[in-house]
Amino acid sequence: SFSFTPTKAQLDAIDAIISDLHRKEPMGRLLEGDVGSGKTFVAATATYATLLTQLSTGGTPLQVAYMAPTEILAKQHFESFIQYFEGTDVEIGLLTGSGCKKFPSKVDPNGYTDISRAQLLKWLESGKVSVVIGTHALIQKSVTFSKLALTVIDEQHRFGVKQRKALAQKQHDKRKELPHLLSMTATPIPRTLALTLFGDLDLTVIDELPRNRKKIITEIIPTSKRKEVYEHLRKELTA
């Protein structure tokens, strides 16, 4: 159903993750790849595989939590997941400090709508919303899940150890097993590298960029030229 063909590196990453999901013990995997290498697509596929597991067993609805470091990034992932899951009946929520959204909307099956925080929290606790994407708001005490099976942490170096641990312990029933963990980064911090070296995290590297991907340009822009660059970018984006 996708409009593109995944790279071999993406498919290898998906195979490794799905293999982990079949194991009895929780997955602990670091997915490393440059900006634009397609980590979000891999995470979306892992999410779908997790939800299909529940459908095949007929058990308690499984849930996935995807934590991003900023509201802008969380909303971008929310919109990407809508494109990926359109037509699958998967309900997706967005939880940030400034508000909450849900897809699909009752008014527009192809769009999303604003909802109250209380309503989204209720649906997460009951299991009605299968996938939630959010910021640090996901680890607040008021947030609980019915059956959290997979946690995805984007740009994991932007979160502290306790913050990452808090997301994994968001089950409504604290006695339930820990969810699978997929950490993603383009710039792993030393502690993350140590975890991969000493066996607490398995490592998958996406070392191949999709075809026709625009080149990522990183430059230092002096203050004197920022207005000029901003106007250039504004014209390109509004063209």
Salt bridges, closest charged atoms under 4 A:
ASP12 OD2 - LYS8 NZ 2.80
ASP20 OD1 - ARG23 NH1 3.05
ASP20 OD2 - ARG29 NE 2.62
GLU25 OE2 - ARG23 NH2 2.92
GLU91 OE1 - LYS102 NZ 3.17
GLU91 OE2 - LYS128 NZ 3.35
ASP114 OD1 - LYS101 NZ 2.54
GLU125 OE2 - HIS172 ND1 3.33
ASP154 OD2 - HIS77 NE2 2.69
GLU155 OE1 - ARG158 NH1 2.95
ASP173 OD1 - ARG175 NE 3.12
GLU177 OE2 - LYS147 NZ 2.86
ASP202 OD2 - ARG23 NH1 3.93
ASP202 OD2 - ARG29 NH2 3.86
GLU231 OE1 - ARG234 NH2 2.95
GLU236 OE2 - HIS232 NE2 3.31
